[in-house]
């Protein structure tokens, strides 16, 4: 198990960046990235990859929806 965060965290509240994202914002960013990758996989004729990306995007979307 890792103890270090994968995303750099800013300890200074005056700074903005990855450390200032809420879990919902992170899930929304992840969902958008997965949807972009999904479209790319579909264009490249990769149905299994597209299916897996779609599942991951739906999971990320379920984390974002309560915010709406």
Secondary structure, 3 states (H helix, E strand, C coil): CCCCCCCCCCCCCCCCCHHHCCHHHHHHHHHHHHHHHHHHHHHCCCHHHHHHHHHHHHHHHHHHHCCC
